[in-house]
Amino acid sequence: MATFVIGYDIRDKRRLQRVHRAVLKHAAPIEYSVFVLDGNIKDATRCMEELSALIDPREDDLRCYPLPARGVQFRLGKASLPEGIVWTGLPSGCTMVV
């Protein structure tokens, strides 16, 4: 199991909506256009292939970065989740702990 960060910058509103809906099938949102995917390299590849078919590579930017397995993860600034919700790092299909 690995963790990947997926981010995008989509110029066209219609493509943006399509990409956003598609990435939600694979990853959990952590910011407006930044997502975390917990899975293996095949999961990340499958996600990126699906998203790549939806973008215009001349105008849009789509990226995927693996996170180190034992890297330090922390956040600064305003919380993206409501108070009382704890991110457990579970795959997007699982519920979060309240």
PyMOL CGO cylinders between C-alpha atoms (Angstrom):
from pymol import cmd
from pymol.cgo import CYLINDER

trace = [
    CYLINDER, 0.00, 0.00, 0.00, 1.27, 3.46, -0.91, 0.3, 1, 1, 1, 1, 1, 1,
    CYLINDER, 1.27, 3.46, -0.91, -0.02, 7.02, -0.80, 0.3, 1, 1, 1, 1, 1, 1,
    CYLINDER, -0.02, 7.02, -0.80, -0.09, 9.34, -3.79, 0.3, 1, 1, 1, 1, 1, 1,
    CYLINDER, -0.09, 9.34, -3.79, -0.91, 13.03, -4.07, 0.3, 1, 1, 1, 1, 1, 1,
    CYLINDER, -0.91, 13.03, -4.07, -2.84, 13.97, -7.21, 0.3, 1, 1, 1, 1, 1, 1,
    CYLINDER, -2.84, 13.97, -7.21, -3.26, 17.58, -8.27, 0.3, 1, 1, 1, 1, 1, 1,
    CYLINDER, -3.26, 17.58, -8.27, -4.57, 19.35, -11.32, 0.3, 1, 1, 1, 1, 1, 1,
    CYLINDER, -4.57, 19.35, -11.32, -5.06, 22.73, -12.95, 0.3, 1, 1, 1, 1, 1, 1,
    CYLINDER, -5.06, 22.73, -12.95, -7.82, 22.53, -15.56, 0.3, 1, 1, 1, 1, 1, 1,
    CYLINDER, -7.82, 22.53, -15.56, -8.56, 25.61, -17.70, 0.3, 1, 1, 1, 1, 1, 1,
    CYLINDER, -8.56, 25.61, -17.70, -12.02, 24.71, -19.02, 0.3, 1, 1, 1, 1, 1, 1,
    CYLINDER, -12.02, 24.71, -19.02, -14.93, 24.61, -16.55, 0.3, 1, 1, 1, 1, 1, 1,
    CYLINDER, -14.93, 24.61, -16.55, -16.58, 21.63, -18.24, 0.3, 1, 1, 1, 1, 1, 1,
    CYLINDER, -16.58, 21.63, -18.24, -13.37, 19.57, -18.26, 0.3, 1, 1, 1, 1, 1, 1,
    CYLINDER, -13.37, 19.57, -18.26, -12.74, 20.62, -14.66, 0.3, 1, 1, 1, 1, 1, 1,
    CYLINDER, -12.74, 20.62, -14.66, -16.10, 19.20, -13.57, 0.3, 1, 1, 1, 1, 1, 1,
    CYLINDER, -16.10, 19.20, -13.57, -15.47, 15.94, -15.44, 0.3, 1, 1, 1, 1, 1, 1,
    CYLINDER, -15.47, 15.94, -15.44, -11.99, 15.53, -13.97, 0.3, 1, 1, 1, 1, 1, 1,
    CYLINDER, -11.99, 15.53, -13.97, -13.24, 16.35, -10.47, 0.3, 1, 1, 1, 1, 1, 1,
    CYLINDER, -13.24, 16.35, -10.47, -16.01, 13.72, -10.66, 0.3, 1, 1, 1, 1, 1, 1,
    CYLINDER, -16.01, 13.72, -10.66, -13.60, 11.14, -12.07, 0.3, 1, 1, 1, 1, 1, 1,
    CYLINDER, -13.60, 11.14, -12.07, -10.86, 11.64, -9.46, 0.3, 1, 1, 1, 1, 1, 1,
    CYLINDER, -10.86, 11.64, -9.46, -13.40, 11.31, -6.64, 0.3, 1, 1, 1, 1, 1, 1,
    CYLINDER, -13.40, 11.31, -6.64, -13.89, 7.68, -7.71, 0.3, 1, 1, 1, 1, 1, 1,
    CYLINDER, -13.89, 7.68, -7.71, -10.25, 6.98, -6.84, 0.3, 1, 1, 1, 1, 1, 1,
    CYLINDER, -10.25, 6.98, -6.84, -9.04, 9.47, -4.24, 0.3, 1, 1, 1, 1, 1, 1,
    CYLINDER, -9.04, 9.47, -4.24, -10.15, 11.63, -1.32, 0.3, 1, 1, 1, 1, 1, 1,
    CYLINDER, -10.15, 11.63, -1.32, -10.06, 15.44, -1.58, 0.3, 1, 1, 1, 1, 1, 1,
    CYLINDER, -10.06, 15.44, -1.58, -7.72, 17.33, 0.73, 0.3, 1, 1, 1, 1, 1, 1,
    CYLINDER, -7.72, 17.33, 0.73, -7.90, 20.71, -1.04, 0.3, 1, 1, 1, 1, 1, 1,
    CYLINDER, -7.90, 20.71, -1.04, -9.89, 22.09, -3.99, 0.3, 1, 1, 1, 1, 1, 1,
    CYLINDER, -9.89, 22.09, -3.99, -7.77, 20.42, -6.69, 0.3, 1, 1, 1, 1, 1, 1,
    CYLINDER, -7.77, 20.42, -6.69, -5.51, 18.22, -4.54, 0.3, 1, 1, 1, 1, 1, 1,
    CYLINDER, -5.51, 18.22, -4.54, -6.38, 14.64, -3.66, 0.3, 1, 1, 1, 1, 1, 1,
    CYLINDER, -6.38, 14.64, -3.66, -4.80, 11.73, -1.78, 0.3, 1, 1, 1, 1, 1, 1,
    CYLINDER, -4.80, 11.73, -1.78, -4.97, 8.22, -3.19, 0.3, 1, 1, 1, 1, 1, 1,
    CYLINDER, -4.97, 8.22, -3.19, -4.21, 5.27, -0.92, 0.3, 1, 1, 1, 1, 1, 1,
    CYLINDER, -4.21, 5.27, -0.92, -3.46, 2.21, -3.02, 0.3, 1, 1, 1, 1, 1, 1,
    CYLINDER, -3.46, 2.21, -3.02, -0.74, 0.67, -5.13, 0.3, 1, 1, 1, 1, 1, 1,
    CYLINDER, -0.74, 0.67, -5.13, 1.00, 1.77, -8.32, 0.3, 1, 1, 1, 1, 1, 1,
    CYLINDER, 1.00, 1.77, -8.32, -1.67, 0.02, -10.41, 0.3, 1, 1, 1, 1, 1, 1,
    CYLINDER, -1.67, 0.02, -10.41, -4.40, 2.05, -8.68, 0.3, 1, 1, 1, 1, 1, 1,
    CYLINDER, -4.40, 2.05, -8.68, -2.52, 5.30, -9.30, 0.3, 1, 1, 1, 1, 1, 1,
    CYLINDER, -2.52, 5.30, -9.30, -1.84, 4.36, -12.93, 0.3, 1, 1, 1, 1, 1, 1,
    CYLINDER, -1.84, 4.36, -12.93, -5.48, 3.47, -13.53, 0.3, 1, 1, 1, 1, 1, 1,
    CYLINDER, -5.48, 3.47, -13.53, -6.58, 6.79, -12.03, 0.3, 1, 1, 1, 1, 1, 1,
    CYLINDER, -6.58, 6.79, -12.03, -4.09, 8.82, -14.07, 0.3, 1, 1, 1, 1, 1, 1,
    CYLINDER, -4.09, 8.82, -14.07, -5.04, 7.02, -17.30, 0.3, 1, 1, 1, 1, 1, 1,
    CYLINDER, -5.04, 7.02, -17.30, -8.71, 7.80, -16.72, 0.3, 1, 1, 1, 1, 1, 1,
    CYLINDER, -8.71, 7.80, -16.72, -7.98, 11.45, -15.91, 0.3, 1, 1, 1, 1, 1, 1,
    CYLINDER, -7.98, 11.45, -15.91, -5.55, 11.83, -18.82, 0.3, 1, 1, 1, 1, 1, 1,
    CYLINDER, -5.55, 11.83, -18.82, -8.33, 10.92, -21.23, 0.3, 1, 1, 1, 1, 1, 1,
    CYLINDER, -8.33, 10.92, -21.23, -10.41, 13.84, -19.89, 0.3, 1, 1, 1, 1, 1, 1,
    CYLINDER, -10.41, 13.84, -19.89, -7.87, 16.67, -20.08, 0.3, 1, 1, 1, 1, 1, 1,
    CYLINDER, -7.87, 16.67, -20.08, -6.42, 18.80, -22.86, 0.3, 1, 1, 1, 1, 1, 1,
    CYLINDER, -6.42, 18.80, -22.86, -2.64, 18.40, -22.36, 0.3, 1, 1, 1, 1, 1, 1,
    CYLINDER, -2.64, 18.40, -22.36, -2.00, 21.69, -24.23, 0.3, 1, 1, 1, 1, 1, 1,
    CYLINDER, -2.00, 21.69, -24.23, -3.98, 23.68, -21.63, 0.3, 1, 1, 1, 1, 1, 1,
    CYLINDER, -3.98, 23.68, -21.63, -4.28, 21.56, -18.49, 0.3, 1, 1, 1, 1, 1, 1,
    CYLINDER, -4.28, 21.56, -18.49, -1.83, 20.26, -15.90, 0.3, 1, 1, 1, 1, 1, 1,
    CYLINDER, -1.83, 20.26, -15.90, -2.29, 16.90, -14.17, 0.3, 1, 1, 1, 1, 1, 1,
    CYLINDER, -2.29, 16.90, -14.17, 0.26, 15.51, -11.70, 0.3, 1, 1, 1, 1, 1, 1,
    CYLINDER, 0.26, 15.51, -11.70, 0.69, 12.52, -9.39, 0.3, 1, 1, 1, 1, 1, 1,
    CYLINDER, 0.69, 12.52, -9.39, 3.41, 12.23, -6.75, 0.3, 1, 1, 1, 1, 1, 1,
    CYLINDER, 3.41, 12.23, -6.75, 4.13, 9.25, -4.48, 0.3, 1, 1, 1, 1, 1, 1,
    CYLINDER, 4.13, 9.25, -4.48, 4.61, 10.09, -0.81, 0.3, 1, 1, 1, 1, 1, 1,
    CYLINDER, 4.61, 10.09, -0.81, 7.41, 8.39, 1.13, 0.3, 1, 1, 1, 1, 1, 1,
    CYLINDER, 7.41, 8.39, 1.13, 6.18, 5.41, 3.13, 0.3, 1, 1, 1, 1, 1, 1,
    CYLINDER, 6.18, 5.41, 3.13, 7.64, 6.67, 6.39, 0.3, 1, 1, 1, 1, 1, 1,
    CYLINDER, 7.64, 6.67, 6.39, 7.68, 10.38, 5.64, 0.3, 1, 1, 1, 1, 1, 1,
    CYLINDER, 7.68, 10.38, 5.64, 6.47, 13.00, 8.09, 0.3, 1, 1, 1, 1, 1, 1,
    CYLINDER, 6.47, 13.00, 8.09, 3.03, 14.33, 7.25, 0.3, 1, 1, 1, 1, 1, 1,
    CYLINDER, 3.03, 14.33, 7.25, 1.69, 17.49, 8.86, 0.3, 1, 1, 1, 1, 1, 1,
    CYLINDER, 1.69, 17.49, 8.86, -0.53, 20.41, 7.97, 0.3, 1, 1, 1, 1, 1, 1,
    CYLINDER, -0.53, 20.41, 7.97, -0.31, 24.12, 8.63, 0.3, 1, 1, 1, 1, 1, 1,
    CYLINDER, -0.31, 24.12, 8.63, -3.15, 26.60, 8.32, 0.3, 1, 1, 1, 1, 1, 1,
    CYLINDER, -3.15, 26.60, 8.32, -6.90, 26.35, 8.36, 0.3, 1, 1, 1, 1, 1, 1,
    CYLINDER, -6.90, 26.35, 8.36, -8.27, 22.83, 8.72, 0.3, 1, 1, 1, 1, 1, 1,
    CYLINDER, -8.27, 22.83, 8.72, -9.92, 21.42, 5.60, 0.3, 1, 1, 1, 1, 1, 1,
    CYLINDER, -9.92, 21.42, 5.60, -12.14, 19.08, 7.66, 0.3, 1, 1, 1, 1, 1, 1,
    CYLINDER, -12.14, 19.08, 7.66, -14.75, 20.23, 10.19, 0.3, 1, 1, 1, 1, 1, 1,
    CYLINDER, -14.75, 20.23, 10.19, -13.77, 20.20, 13.86, 0.3, 1, 1, 1, 1, 1, 1,
    CYLINDER, -13.77, 20.20, 13.86, -14.19, 16.73, 15.35, 0.3, 1, 1, 1, 1, 1, 1,
    CYLINDER, -14.19, 16.73, 15.35, -13.47, 14.89, 12.09, 0.3, 1, 1, 1, 1, 1, 1,
    CYLINDER, -13.47, 14.89, 12.09, -10.16, 13.00, 12.15, 0.3, 1, 1, 1, 1, 1, 1,
    CYLINDER, -10.16, 13.00, 12.15, -8.42, 11.92, 8.94, 0.3, 1, 1, 1, 1, 1, 1,
    CYLINDER, -8.42, 11.92, 8.94, -7.45, 8.27, 9.37, 0.3, 1, 1, 1, 1, 1, 1,
    CYLINDER, -7.45, 8.27, 9.37, -5.75, 7.74, 6.02, 0.3, 1, 1, 1, 1, 1, 1,
    CYLINDER, -5.75, 7.74, 6.02, -8.35, 5.17, 4.98, 0.3, 1, 1, 1, 1, 1, 1,
    CYLINDER, -8.35, 5.17, 4.98, -9.16, 4.68, 1.30, 0.3, 1, 1, 1, 1, 1, 1,
    CYLINDER, -9.16, 4.68, 1.30, -11.81, 7.03, -0.07, 0.3, 1, 1, 1, 1, 1, 1,
    CYLINDER, -11.81, 7.03, -0.07, -14.54, 4.37, 0.14, 0.3, 1, 1, 1, 1, 1, 1,
    CYLINDER, -14.54, 4.37, 0.14, -14.24, 4.18, 3.95, 0.3, 1, 1, 1, 1, 1, 1,
    CYLINDER, -14.24, 4.18, 3.95, -15.81, 6.50, 6.47, 0.3, 1, 1, 1, 1, 1, 1,
    CYLINDER, -15.81, 6.50, 6.47, -13.90, 8.90, 8.68, 0.3, 1, 1, 1, 1, 1, 1,
    CYLINDER, -13.90, 8.90, 8.68, -13.80, 8.73, 12.47, 0.3, 1, 1, 1, 1, 1, 1,
    CYLINDER, -13.80, 8.73, 12.47, -15.92, 11.30, 14.33, 0.3, 1, 1, 1, 1, 1, 1,
]
cmd.load_cgo(trace, "trace")
